[in-house]
Amino acid sequence: MPSPARVFIVDDHPLVREWLGNLLRQQPDLVVCGQAEEPPAALAAMLASPPDVAVVDLSLKNGSGLDLVKDLSAQLPKVAIVVLSMHEELYYAERALRAGARAYVMKRESTGQIIEAIRQARAGRVFANPDVLSRLAERAIGRPYANRGTIEGLSDRELEVFRRLGHGQPTRQIAEELHVSIKTVQAYCARIKDKLGLPDGAQLVREAVRWVESSGPTGGGA
């Protein structure tokens, strides 16, 4: 019988880590080998002892889960990455898969779906909502869907800044948590305004708040 797959959990909510850990311990083919609440600690731990699977939340307080996915994909390409998130698939699933994740599953899905996503990723297969996979296929054959003036047209980092603005984070806090300068965040804000056709910073914040609120608990939430 093969050894259980070693799974590392990255989530900044202790209750989520405990819930997922308990869920995995009930599976004979999976074992929790570690956990972390922020990207730097997670990356360091996994570089020291690579797991078979990394389960990563996108909304992390001290950094970007999407950036962590990119770092893991570049530095530990044999680690299968599963993104477990509250973010609406429309905005984030394709980004996560492009960044190197093999699976994207919503936290609201059944425990069976979450376990299946981990097993499929471990086996080298891609797991996501069929609509997401269809969009990926369309882009692969040259049918882009992101248009100027839409949220989908923002870059990964621009979307992260936009989401944090919508949650009321000031520029300084965003800079600190993303480990960049205030001027860099301001530059992102300027590009977001330009892409979305917004006249000023106040309107940018209002639009970000509106987007987060309209997305609900599955959209721009933390």
C-alpha positions, 0 to 999 in steps of 0.5 A: 500500500502506498504511503499517504500523500503529505498535505501542507495547509496554508490559511490565516484562520485557525478554525479553517486549519483545524477543520481541514486538518480534522477532515484530512485525518479521516482519509487513509490516503492523506496526512497533514504534514504542516500548516502556516498562516502566512506566505513567508512561513509557509514557503520556508517550511515547504522548502525545508520539507516539501509536501506532496500537496499544498492547500492554499487560501488566496486571502492571507493577511500578511501577503498574497495567496496567489503570489504564494502559488506562483512561488511554489510553482516556480520553486517546488514544481513537484508539489501539487497546489490546491486553492481552497477559497471563498473567492468567486470562481469568475474572478479568481479560479483561472488566475489561480490555475494560470499561476500553477495551481492544479485545483480550485475549489470553493470553501462552500463546497462539500467535504467530498468535493474538497477531498476529491480536488486534493486527490485529483491534484495529487494524481496530476489532474486539473480539478475545477468548476466545468465553466472555469475549465471551459473558459480556459479552453477558450482562451487557449484557442484564442478567445479572450474574454477580459475587456477594458473596463471590467474587473477581469481586465485587472492584473493579479496584483491589481485585483488584490489591491482592489479587493483590499481597498474594498475591505477598507484597507488604507494604502499604507496597510496594503503596502505593509501586507503585500511587502511593497512600497506605498508608491508601488500601491499608488501606482497600482491604484492609478492603473486600476483607475485607468483600466476601470475608467474611474475619475479619482481615488474616491470613486476607486474606493467606492467602486471597490467597496461596491464590488466587495459588497455585491460579491457577498461572502463568496466574492471579494471577502477575506 
